[in-house]
Amino acid sequence: MFGMSERSEPAGVPGSGLVKGLAVTLKTMTKRSTTQQYPDVAPDLPPRSRGVIALLAENCTVCMLCSRECPDWCIYIDSHKEEVAVPGAARPRQRNVLDRFDIDFSLCMYCGICIEVCPFDALYWSPEFEYAEYDIKDLLHDKDHLGEWMATVPPPPAHDPNGEPAKEETAAARKAAVPAAAAARPTTPAVRPDSRPAARPATPAAVPPPADAEQSTRPEPAGGSEPATGADGTGDGAAGEGTTR
């Protein structure tokens, strides 16, 4: 037959399933009940439970990222711009002021995308879940109502010592290391290397010998140490060295 296995399994003992079910029932009957008596006893929820979204309006810059990324389009934001005078600036600056921040929890599916994409930590998860209403219109929480849930937001868990440091800690350590490195540098100014080729030493000019040295190098006449003097006293002797005519 189509859809049947070729190898049929042997049938069990009749009534064995009933006996197994009764055995489980008898086993649990002897134990105490672990049902929590809510609302008399508050449930012990994990710290990261997704109960309601809290808003810290001071951190909101009206960047509209949470509203654009919400898949249910249940976040409504309105704002206006104001001019802020900055001392020393040529003209005043403008900033966005939050007027309306509403979340419709009748449409919210608690995906947490708005909290993840918020770049300024304006949205947080709160484990509180007791905000049921008789009218569905009352599930639209405004910014004042969302701000009241900030008191129920648990503190962040402690950082794992074996894990990577947070980005804020790494950035702070990097900023602190810059002044320390600048203070450790020597104050002597660095000598700028000269890329120009070194000038060749100037060749000294030939210095003429002194007059007495020139006279001392002249050969002496063979007849004596003094040259012969002519009859007219001009020194034109035959054996002497006279002036050239």
Backbone hydrogen bonds, N-H to C=O, Kabsch-Sander energy under -0.5 kcal/mol:
donor,donor_aa,acceptor,acceptor_aa,energy
4,M,1,M,-1.7
8,S,6,E,-0.8
16,S,13,V,-1.8
19,V,15,G,-1.6
20,K,16,S,-2.0
21,G,17,G,-2.1
22,L,18,L,-2.1
23,A,19,V,-1.7
24,V,20,K,-1.8
25,T,21,G,-1.9
26,L,22,L,-2.5
27,K,23,A,-1.9
28,T,24,V,-2.0
29,M,25,T,-1.4
30,T,26,L,-0.7
30,T,27,K,-0.6
31,K,28,T,-0.9
38,Y,36,Q,-2.0
41,V,37,Q,-3.0
42,A,40,D,-0.5
45,L,43,P,-1.2
49,S,46,P,-1.4
51,G,49,S,-1.1
51,G,126,S,-1.5
52,V,126,S,-2.1
54,A,52,V,-0.5
54,A,124,Y,-2.8
55,L,146,L,-1.5
56,L,122,A,-3.0
57,A,55,L,-0.8
59,N,56,L,-1.5
60,C,56,L,-0.6
60,C,57,A,-0.7
68,R,64,M,-1.9
69,E,65,L,-2.2
70,C,66,C,-0.9
73,W,70,C,-0.6
76,Y,102,D,-2.5
78,D,100,R,-1.9
80,H,97,V,-1.8
82,E,95,R,-2.4
84,V,93,R,-3.9
89,A,86,V,-1.9
93,R,84,V,-2.6
95,R,82,E,-2.3
97,V,80,H,-3.2
99,D,78,D,-2.6
100,R,78,D,-2.2
102,D,76,Y,-2.5
103,I,141,H,-2.2
104,D,74,C,-2.4
105,F,103,I,-1.0
105,F,139,L,-2.3
107,L,104,D,-1.5
108,C,104,D,-1.3
116,E,112,G,-1.7
117,V,113,I,-2.4
118,C,114,C,-0.8
121,D,118,C,-0.7
124,Y,54,A,-2.0
126,S,52,V,-2.6
131,Y,129,F,-1.7
138,D,135,D,-1.3
139,L,136,I,-1.3
140,L,137,K,-1.2
141,H,103,I,-2.3
141,H,139,L,-1.0
146,L,142,D,-2.5
147,G,143,K,-1.8
148,E,144,D,-1.2
149,W,145,H,-0.7
149,W,146,L,-0.6
150,M,147,G,-1.1
151,A,148,E,-1.0
152,T,149,W,-1.4
153,V,150,M,-1.1
163,G,160,D,-1.4
170,T,166,A,-2.1
171,A,167,K,-2.4
172,A,168,E,-2.3
173,A,169,E,-2.3
174,R,170,T,-2.0
175,K,171,A,-2.1
176,A,172,A,-2.1
177,A,173,A,-1.4
178,V,174,R,-1.0
180,A,176,A,-1.0
181,A,177,A,-2.2
182,A,178,V,-2.0
183,A,179,P,-2.2
184,A,180,A,-1.4
185,R,181,A,-0.7
195,S,193,P,-0.7
214,E,210,P,-1.7
215,Q,211,A,-2.1
216,S,212,D,-1.9
217,T,213,A,-1.1
218,R,214,E,-0.5
218,R,215,Q,-0.9
233,G,230,G,-0.6
237,G,228,A,-0.9
242,G,240,G,-0.7
